[in-house]
């Protein structure tokens, strides 16, 4: 007896089917990730990457296809596996992935999400890339890790011109090659990094891995490293930037998977980390045993070299978190539009409308800020943009990444029990969110970096004031909030106030951007709930007078 059919029981009485599916939303597939995101598309045009519109539309259509969405599911269902030895006992130290992972990586590399702005440094290149990151990370965030680190490694290698000349052509290639081969035999390359050790965490000066000059090398650039790294990000990459204690002090090194003579380098992968989220991506512990590496930059200047890389990877933490927010809002809104309870659609019920509008508001503010920050990376030769980037990047990473974890949990609740089971995308989004807060420096590290920028980069505060001045007089609530932020900066905030300061800086910039560029319903809701009075703490507490329906409709979706 099929679904919805009737039958007769043994006594001849009429009976109905026991299983009939109705009042369930259809899968959110076969939609254009770019065209359905108004906030993202508008920001791309506004921030100088309108030339990439058609390309981003094509990428968005591909990402939203049922096939690519399923790749993200499969890459998490079948996570990477460490292969320590071959069948006869030789060391392999390689990582095997499901084909879906390689398909997703090929998409990201072909789109230039790893090094596009360095290969084609036209105005708006970092903004266009940021939009691509914000879309790919919605479908599967795990693949973004090696793409992001390669993006940050290219400018870091500027400190070693000879290394850069050799590696840049491989890193700039848009052909993904996942084989374990020397880079000279591959169609393209990716780069990871390893800083953290058991005893140090964020305290990089506590690193104990030793680096000794390679006595067989006459150039003075080759070293041998010995030690243990607690986290080696993306161990399948072709090379890594690594910190170690050299005779001249803590220094940065490029550590290849293969030595110049064509032999596998001695990276002894001990185990893959069993992580809360980011499961499609491999992270490992590694023993370095007389491991070959080249010096990057000057001896004793390792932190300065690696921080150049981290500046760019922190941008991607902001973009990745905004992507998780966007996908969570899209899934929640899609569910509410197709699900009815108590006689009407969820989206039409006032309290649910408030929740969805509040979630959409948070998501749009994060997206708008992320693309504006990307434009500051485009202005490489502008001192004001560089100063703003130095202050705003750690502040944005702190606040946006914190909000993502809360938002994905609330969005999951919109789906109820359907959102809590693993067949739903919501658990994966929620598990993924915390890594962006932790990776590249946790919350306190970011907020202390905001203080350092305010104190040590004289141009940073004037650059922030100039950014906020663009919106002066547009909304009285924003003006009052900006005045409070300015007063805090004027009186040199204490360390204990660093989190509050970072939050205020981000809210002020988000408010300034929204009142200038977003529809009035969005700007009014943000100023009323985030800047004026007190937001209720939980989502769904937007005050009276807000056009909730307009905000939910703007969130879009198929």
C-alpha positions in Angstrom: 0.0 0.0 0.0 1.6 3.2 -1.1 1.8 6.6 0.6 -1.6 8.2 1.0 -3.5 5.0 0.0 -6.3 3.4 1.8 -6.7 -0.3 2.5 -8.9 -2.8 4.4 -7.9 -4.6 7.6 -8.7 -8.3 8.2 -12.1 -7.4 9.5 -12.9 -5.4 6.4 -12.7 -2.0 8.1 -11.2 0.9 6.2 -7.7 2.0 7.3 -5.3 4.7 6.3 -1.6 4.5 5.5 0.6 4.8 8.6 3.2 7.0 6.9 2.4 10.1 4.9 4.9 13.0 4.5 3.4 16.5 4.4 4.1 19.9 5.9 7.8 19.3 5.4 10.0 21.9 3.6 11.6 20.7 0.3 15.4 20.5 0.3 17.2 23.8 -0.2 19.1 22.9 -3.4 19.5 24.1 -7.0 19.6 27.8 -6.1 22.1 30.6 -6.9 24.1 31.3 -3.7 25.2 34.7 -5.0 22.0 36.0 -6.7 19.8 35.2 -3.7 22.1 37.1 -1.3 21.3 40.8 -1.8 23.6 42.1 0.9 26.6 40.2 -0.6 25.9 41.2 -4.2 25.3 44.9 -3.2 28.6 44.9 -1.2 30.6 43.5 -4.1 29.4 46.3 -6.4 29.8 49.0 -3.7 33.3 47.9 -2.6 34.8 47.9 -6.1 34.4 44.4 -7.5 31.5 44.9 -9.8 33.6 43.6 -12.7 33.4 40.1 -11.1 29.6 40.0 -11.1 29.1 37.5 -13.9 31.8 35.3 -12.6 30.4 35.3 -9.1 26.9 34.5 -10.5 28.3 31.4 -12.3 30.1 30.3 -9.2 27.0 30.9 -7.1 24.9 28.8 -9.4 27.4 25.9 -9.3 27.8 26.0 -5.5 24.0 25.9 -5.0 23.5 22.8 -7.2 22.3 19.6 -5.5 25.6 17.9 -6.7 28.0 20.3 -5.0 25.9 20.5 -1.8 26.0 16.8 -1.7 29.8 16.9 -2.0 29.9 18.9 1.3 27.8 16.2 3.0 30.0 13.4 1.7 33.3 15.2 2.7 32.0 15.3 6.3 30.5 11.8 6.3 33.8 10.3 5.2 36.5 12.3 6.9 40.2 12.2 6.1 42.2 9.1 7.1 45.9 9.1 8.2 48.1 6.7 6.3 51.2 6.4 8.5 52.8 3.4 6.7 52.6 1.6 3.4 51.7 -2.1 3.3 55.4 -3.2 3.8 56.2 -0.8 6.6 57.7 2.2 4.9 56.7 5.6 6.3 54.0 7.4 4.3 52.7 10.2 6.5 50.0 11.0 4.0 46.3 11.8 4.4 43.6 10.3 2.2 40.3 12.1 1.4 37.0 11.2 -0.1 36.7 12.3 -3.7 34.1 14.9 -2.7 36.8 16.8 -0.8 39.0 16.9 -4.0 36.0 18.1 -6.1 35.4 21.0 -3.7 39.1 21.9 -3.5 39.2 21.9 -7.3 36.3 24.4 -7.4 37.9 26.7 -4.9 41.3 26.7 -6.6 39.8 27.2 -10.1 38.0 30.2 -8.7 41.2 31.6 -7.4 40.2 31.6 -3.7 43.7 30.6 -2.7 45.8 33.2 -4.5 43.5 35.1 -7.0 44.4 38.6 -5.8 48.1 37.9 -6.1 47.8 36.5 -9.6 45.5 39.3 -10.8 45.9 42.3 -8.5 43.4 44.5 -10.1 41.3 46.9 -7.9 38.6 45.0 -6.1 40.5 41.6 -6.4 40.4 41.0 -2.6 36.7 41.9 -2.5 35.8 39.5 -5.3 37.8 36.8 -3.6 36.0 37.6 -0.3 32.7 37.1 -2.0 33.8 33.7 -3.3 35.0 32.7 0.2 31.6 33.8 1.7 29.9 31.5 -0.8 32.1 28.4 -0.8 32.2 28.4 3.0 28.4 28.1 3.1 28.5 24.8 1.2 31.5 23.3 3.0 33.8 25.4 5.3 36.4 22.7 5.8 38.0 23.2 2.4 38.6 26.9 3.1 41.5 26.2 5.6 44.2 25.2 3.0 42.9 27.9 0.6 43.1 30.5 3.3 46.6 29.6 4.4 47.9 29.7 0.8 46.3 33.1 0.4 48.2 34.4 3.5 51.4 32.6 2.6 52.1 34.5 -0.6 52.6 37.9 1.0 54.6 36.3 3.9 57.0 34.9 1.3 57.9 38.4 0.2 60.5 38.3 3.1 62.3 35.5 1.2 62.6 36.6 -2.5 64.4 33.5 -3.7 61.9 31.2 -2.1 59.1 33.3 -3.5 60.4 33.2 -7.0 60.4 29.4 -6.8 57.1 28.8 -5.1 54.8 31.6 -6.4 54.2 30.1 -9.8 53.0 26.9 -8.2 50.9 28.7 -5.6 49.3 31.0 -8.2 48.2 28.1 -10.4 44.4 27.6 -10.7 44.8 23.8 -11.2 44.3 21.8 -8.1 46.6 18.8 -7.8 46.1 16.6 -4.7 48.8 14.1 -5.4 51.7 13.5 -3.0 54.5 14.5 -5.3 57.4 17.0 -5.3 56.0 20.4 -6.2 58.0 20.5 -9.4 55.9 17.5 -10.7 52.6 19.0 -9.8 50.1 21.3 -11.6 49.7 23.5 -8.6 50.5 23.8 -4.9 49.0 24.7 -1.6 50.6 25.9 1.7 49.8 25.3 5.3 51.3 26.4 8.6 52.3 25.2 12.0 52.9 27.3 15.1 51.2 25.9 18.1 53.0 23.6 20.6 51.6 21.8 23.6 53.2 24.0 26.2 52.6 27.4 24.5 49.4 27.7 22.6 49.1 31.4 21.7 52.3 32.2 23.5 54.6 31.8 20.5 57.7 32.7 22.4 57.3 29.5 24.4 58.0 27.4 21.3 60.8 24.8 21.9 61.2 23.3 18.4 64.9 23.8 17.5 66.3 24.9 14.1 70.0 24.3 13.4 71.8 25.4 10.2 72.2 22.7 7.6 76.0 22.3 7.4 75.8 20.8 3.9 74.1 24.0 2.5 76.4 26.8 1.4 73.7 29.4 1.0 73.0 29.7 4.8 69.3 29.5 4.1 68.8 25.7 4.8 68.1 24.5 8.3 67.2 21.2 10.1 64.2 21.3 12.5 63.6 19.0 15.5 60.6 19.2 17.7 56.8 18.5 18.1 54.0 20.6 16.8 50.6 20.3 18.5 48.7 21.5 15.4 49.8 21.2 11.8 47.0 22.7 9.8 46.1 20.9 6.6 49.0 18.4 6.6 48.3 17.4 3.0 49.7 20.7 1.7 52.9 20.9 -0.2 54.7 23.1 2.3 54.2 24.9 5.6 55.3 28.1 7.3 56.7 27.0 10.7 58.2 28.7 13.7 61.2 27.4 15.5 64.0 28.6 17.8 67.1 29.2 15.7 70.6 30.4 17.0 69.5 33.9 16.1 66.1 33.6 17.9 62.6 32.6 17.1 62.5 32.4 13.3 60.1 31.5 10.5 60.8 28.6 8.0 59.3 27.2 4.9 59.1 23.4 5.4 58.4 21.4 2.2 56.9 18.0 2.1 59.8 16.9 -0.2 63.4 17.8 0.1 65.4 19.3 -2.8 66.9 15.9 -3.7 63.4 14.5 -4.3 63.0 12.5 -1.0 60.0 12.8 1.3 60.8 15.2 4.1 60.7 13.9 7.7 57.3 15.1 8.8 56.1 12.3 11.1 52.3 12.7 11.3 51.4 11.4 14.8 47.6 11.5 14.5 44.8 13.5 13.1 42.9 15.7 15.6 39.4 14.5 16.5 37.8 17.9 16.3 34.4 19.2 17.2 33.8 20.5 13.7 35.8 21.2 10.6 35.7 17.5 10.1 36.2 17.3 6.4 39.6 19.1 6.8 42.6 17.3 8.4 44.6 18.8 11.3 47.4 16.8 12.8 50.2 16.6 15.3 53.6 16.2 13.8 57.1 15.3 14.9 60.0 17.1 13.2 63.1 14.9 13.1 66.0 16.6 11.5 63.5 18.0 9.0 64.6 20.1 6.1 63.4 23.7 5.9 64.4 27.1 4.5 64.7 30.3 6.5 62.0 33.0 5.7 63.1 36.5 6.5 65.6 37.5 9.1 66.7 35.2 12.0 64.9 36.2 15.2 62.0 37.8 13.2 59.8 34.8 13.0 56.7 36.3 14.6 56.8 39.3 12.3 56.9 37.0 9.3 54.2 34.7 10.4 51.9 37.5 11.5 52.0 38.8 7.9 50.3 35.5 7.0 47.9 35.7 9.9 46.6 39.1 8.9 45.1 37.6 5.8 43.9 34.4 7.5 42.1 36.5 10.1 40.1 38.2 7.4 39.0 34.8 6.3 37.8 34.0 9.8 35.5 36.9 9.5 34.3 35.9 6.1 33.9 32.3 7.1 31.8 33.2 10.1 29.6 35.5 8.0 29.2 32.6 5.6 28.0 30.3 8.3 25.6 33.0 9.5 24.2 33.5 6.0 23.6 29.8 5.4 22.0 29.3 8.8 19.7 32.2 8.2 18.8 30.9 4.7 18.0 27.4 6.1 15.9 28.8 8.9 14.0 31.2 6.7 13.5 28.5 4.1 12.1 26.2 6.7 9.8 28.8 8.2 8.3 29.7 4.8 7.4 26.1 4.1 6.3 24.9 7.5 3.0 25.6 9.1 1.9 25.3 12.8 -1.2 26.3 14.6 -3.0 27.2 11.4 -0.4 29.4 9.6 3.1 29.4 8.2 5.9 29.8 10.8 7.3 32.9 8.9 3.9 34.7 9.4 3.8 34.2 13.2 4.9 37.4 14.9 7.4 36.0 17.3 9.0 33.8 14.7 9.1 36.8 12.3 11.0 38.7 15.0 13.5 35.9 15.4 14.1 35.6 11.7 14.5 39.3 11.2 17.0 39.5 14.1 19.0 36.7 12.7 18.9 38.2 9.2 20.0 41.6 10.6 23.1 40.0 12.3 24.0 38.2 9.1 23.8 41.3 6.9 25.8 43.3 9.4 28.6 40.6 9.3 28.6 40.3 5.5 28.7 44.1 5.0 31.6 44.5 7.4 33.5 41.6 5.9 33.4 43.0 2.4 34.3 46.5 3.6 37.3 45.0 5.4 38.3 43.2 2.2 38.4 46.5 0.4 40.9 47.7 3.0 43.1 44.8 1.9 42.8 45.9 -1.7 44.2 49.3 -0.9 47.7 48.0 -0.2 49.4 51.3 -0.8 47.0 53.5 1.2 48.4 54.2 4.7 44.9 55.0 6.0 43.5 51.8 4.7 46.4 49.8 6.2 45.9 51.5 9.6 42.2 50.8 9.5 42.9 47.2 8.5 45.3 46.8 11.4 42.7 47.9 14.0 39.5 46.5 12.5 40.7 43.0 11.5 41.2 41.7 15.0 38.1 43.5 16.3 36.0 42.0 13.5 37.4 38.6 14.0 36.6 38.7 17.7 33.0 40.0 17.4 31.7 38.4 14.2 33.1 34.9 15.1 31.6 35.1 18.6 28.2 36.0 17.1 28.3 33.1 14.6 28.3 30.5 17.3 25.2 32.0 19.0 23.4 32.6 15.7 23.8 29.1 14.3 22.4 27.7 17.6 19.3 29.9 17.4 18.8 29.2 13.7 18.9 25.5 14.5 16.1 26.0 17.0 13.9 27.4 14.2 13.9 23.9 12.6 13.2 22.2 16.0 14.0 18.6 16.1 14.5 18.5 12.3 17.5 20.9 12.8 19.1 18.8 15.6 19.5 15.6 13.6 22.6 14.9 11.4 20.6 14.7 8.2 20.1 18.5 8.6 22.9 20.9 7.7 22.3 22.8 10.9 24.5 20.6 13.2 27.4 20.9 10.8 27.0 24.7 10.7 26.9 24.9 14.5 29.9 22.7 15.0 31.9 24.6 12.4 31.3 28.1 14.0 33.6 28.0 17.1 36.8 27.2 15.0 36.9 30.7 13.5 36.9 32.2 17.0 39.8 29.9 18.1 41.9 29.6 14.9 44.4 32.4 14.4 44.0 33.7 18.0 41.1 33.3 20.3 38.9 36.1 21.6 41.3 37.5 24.2 44.2 37.4 21.9 42.2 39.4 19.3 41.1 42.0 21.8 44.6 42.5 23.2 45.7 43.0 19.6 43.1 45.7 19.2 44.6 47.5 22.2 48.1 47.2 20.7 46.9 48.6 17.4 45.3 51.5 19.1 48.4 52.3 21.1 51.2 51.5 18.6 49.7 52.4 15.3 49.2 56.2 15.5 47.2 56.3 12.3 44.7 53.6 13.3 42.4 55.8 15.5 42.2 58.7 12.9 41.5 56.1 10.2 38.6 54.6 12.3 37.3 58.1 13.0 37.3 58.9 9.3 35.4 55.8 8.5 32.8 56.6 11.1 32.6 60.2 10.0 31.2 59.2 6.6 27.9 58.4 8.4 27.8 61.4 10.8 24.4 63.0 11.0 22.6 60.2 9.3 21.1 58.7 12.5 21.2 60.3 16.0 21.5 56.9 17.7 24.6 56.1 15.7 26.1 59.5 16.5 25.6 59.0 20.2 27.2 55.5 20.1 30.2 56.7 18.1 30.7 59.5 20.6 30.9 56.9 23.4 33.4 54.8 21.4 35.5 57.9 20.7 35.5 58.8 24.4 36.7 55.4 25.3 39.6 55.6 22.8 40.6 59.0 24.0 41.0 57.8 27.6 43.3 54.8 26.7 41.2 51.8 27.6 42.5 49.3 30.1 43.3 45.6 29.3 40.2 44.5 31.3 38.1 46.6 28.9 39.5 45.2 25.7 36.5 43.0 24.9 34.1 45.8 25.3 36.2 48.1 23.2 36.4 45.6 20.3 32.7 45.0 20.4 32.0 48.7 20.3 34.4 49.4 17.4 32.7 46.7 15.3 29.1 47.8 16.2 30.0 51.3 15.3 31.5 50.4 11.9 28.6 48.0 11.2 26.1 50.7 12.1 27.9 53.3 10.0 27.9 51.0 7.0 24.2 50.0 7.3 22.9 53.5 7.7 24.8 54.5 4.6 24.0 51.6 2.4 21.3 49.3 3.7 17.6 49.7 3.3 16.0 51.9 6.0 14.3 48.9 7.7 17.7 47.2 8.2 19.5 50.3 9.3 16.7 51.4 11.7 16.5 47.9 13.2 20.3 47.8 13.8 20.5 51.2 15.4 17.4 50.5 17.6 18.6 47.1 18.8 22.4 47.2 18.8 23.3 50.9 19.4 20.3 52.4 21.3 19.1 50.9 24.6 19.7 47.2 25.2 19.3 44.3 22.9 17.5 41.6 24.8 20.5 39.2 24.6 18.6 36.5 22.8 17.6 36.8 19.2 14.0 37.7 18.6 13.9 40.8 20.8 13.8 43.6 18.2 11.8 46.5 19.6 8.4 47.8 18.3 8.3 49.9 15.2 10.7 47.7 13.2 9.6 46.6 9.7 10.3 42.9 10.5 8.7 41.6 7.3 10.9 43.8 5.1 14.0 42.5 6.8 12.9 38.8 6.4 12.0 39.3 2.8 15.4 40.9 2.1 17.1 37.8 3.5 16.1 36.3 0.2 16.3 32.6 -0.8 14.8 30.6 -3.6 
